[in-house]
Amino acid sequence: MPGYSGIAGYIRFSRLIYVHILKKLKKEDIYRVKSPDLNQNKYSNNAVKLDPQDDLAYVRLGRVYKGQMKYPEAELAFKKAIELNPKNDSAYVELGWLYKDRRRLSDAEQAFKKAIELNPENYSAYIGLGQFYRDQGKIMESEQAFKKAIENSKEDERVYGGLATLYGEMGKDELSKAYAEKADKLRDKFYNPVTVNNYHKLKQILDKRKIKLVCVQYPMRSIQPLKNIFKDDENIIFVDNERIFKDAVRKDRYDEYFRDIFGGDFGHCTHKGNRLLAQNIANAILKEIFSK
């Protein structure tokens, strides 16, 4: 779920959906539950303990801390990775995203550029730089960075998704649609059969318990791929988050709703993005309940 990691994250986000349902039902005072502490970083910490000289282990640990919003710890982990390996361009990319999220804009730009200096083929660094420039309103620089990312990775749908979002914000709907279609084709090409199988297994389990499955698509993405998994099955609630998020991003700004761009055309949600997502899911569930 964008913006939430691990089981504790899913619990918090599920509670957020529940809150919006209760608000609709005028029962806003009965939802508070304490989330468990699940120590999500223990495996990454163990990897660091096993090999304190492993710079990549510190990058992974930093990502875990960042997902838990432990930003000072994340920064220290990424910097430790760089201390161990000054040529670790991935650590600089992670620092760039971290600084961008924390509004340390000059540091973010320098980190992305340092990653590119170390590895001119690091398309993730170009994606980060493109997103950074887009947030600053530097449209031409953003477009150039995204196109440079495409030069270095023609098979990564995130790059095309990033340009689709940029052109959508610029009001260039035809270009936005063209790049979105390219991104969709790449997603279809690398469709994960394990994911499809897991969806069907989940559906079977819920059917036995007479529980209706709620399928939620990522923000900005078409709902059709999810529907294709369950052809002609009407006993499912599909939550379409494409139009509602595209309209919101067009009206406001991308970084109002997303903290990064890990998905190409979407990323981990901000608090505002999570509220919009939770409200849309809650409304879809309520619509199903009251349509009977």
Secondary structure, DSSP 8 states (H G I E B T S, - for coil): -TT--HHHHHHHHHHHHHHHHHHHTT-TTS---------TTHHHHHHHHH-TT-HHHHHHHHHHHHHTT-HHHHHHHHHHHHHH-TT-HHHHHHHHHHHHHTT-HHHHHHHHHHHHHH-TT-HHHHHHHHHHHHHTT-HHHHHHHHHHHHHH-TT-HHHHHHHHHHHHHHT-HHHHHHHHHHHHHHHHHT--HHHHHHHHHHHHHHHHTT--EEEE--TTS-SHHHHHHTTT--SEEEE--HHHHHHHHHHS-HHHHBS--TTSS--SB-HHHHHHHHHHHHHHHHHHHHT-
